[in-house]
């Protein structure tokens, strides 16, 4: 059996007119209604277009053929008849997906069929046979962690993703509260988040579902996706009193440090280009620190509100000619491209006040020098890979020097680093 290594968000979609396209951007997998309980060729085409636009994986969502009851009533259907219905529904979606060169990589029964087939081996085998007939054996089956569907899918050689529900309430035995009863459908963000954490950290599920027809589905899905993205960040211990987190490129660094330092038990957090190092007392480690970053993963990085610093530069660096030659440009063009961009402080290292700024224009990105210089003058402006920066003091260094910053102070003993995580920086060319 092939096991999924990340916990995915799957959303049941293509069921309602006017559904919000944001759900496709948030879902890893879209389970598309394919005519049994809802959906027609037009809605399936629309759903597939959105999957293609947002890079969402396509799943088939077959059902009892019961549009009047929205597939939420168990029907008396023979296994052979059910197999044909499921194959026809999945085949209809597969044909439309093939027109867009999209694979249908997942399949998940809907509603009453999901539960009835999981309790009845003959129905489970019929559902799986219909899916295989239409989609082949490369599909991943989404279903309950145990039961007849699990057994039938594995027997047919399918990959299997064990599912939990963020927006559904459960009984003490773990079964879902039937729809229509109090607590069956959850719309509170805190409950959905708690469900997601419990499921994703239990090791018992590979995917978490949000139903597209749940009230407030977009915000619920946003909360669940952010929680899953936070829990997916790689973490490794650094001794007994520290933890290192691998940060995604788009996560705003200053807000990251503030969020981590605000956690009870965290003594300090140091942000580097790619990591956050969280320090705490070994006998009182914080609760899951990755969850402190979920809020930041819900929203775009707030760039516009950060301070903008303009640094005047005289482009006279000793490596300017070599950078231009490597790029096939004139020295004036290197200077123009260096000043054309607005940069963001990605981290502050290796000297006090040395801000790593990104990203430089790829055409002038150059690797560090093979042999660092023993002395780089203070306020030298350099490029190394996709980063640029200003040396605050005279020091050793291996960056390619293209200019000199004028009238700029990078560090003061009273205030520390002048440039802080997330600050915006532009360079302005001057000739004096």
Secondary structure, 3 states (H helix, E strand, C coil): CCCCCCCEEEEEECCCCCCCCHHHHHCCEEEEECCCCCCCHHHHHHHHHHHHHHCCEEEEECCCCCCCCCCCCCCCCCHHHHHHHHHHHHHHHHHHHHHCCCCEEEECCCHHHHHHHHHCHHHHHHHHHHHHHHHCCCCEEEECCCCHHHHHHHHCCCEEEEEEECCECECCCCCECCCCCCCCECCCHHHHHHHHHHHHHHCCCCEEEEECCCCCHHHHHHHHHHHHHHHCCCEEECCCCEEEEECCCCCCHHHHHHHHHCCCCEEEEEECCCEEEEEECCCCCCCCHHHHHHHHHCCCCCCCCCCEEEEEEECCCCCHHHHHHHHCCCHHHHHHHHHCCCEEEEEEECCCCEEEEECCCHHHCECCCCCCEEEECCCEEEEEECEEEECCCCEEECCEEEEEEECCCCEECCCEECCCCCCEEEEEECCC
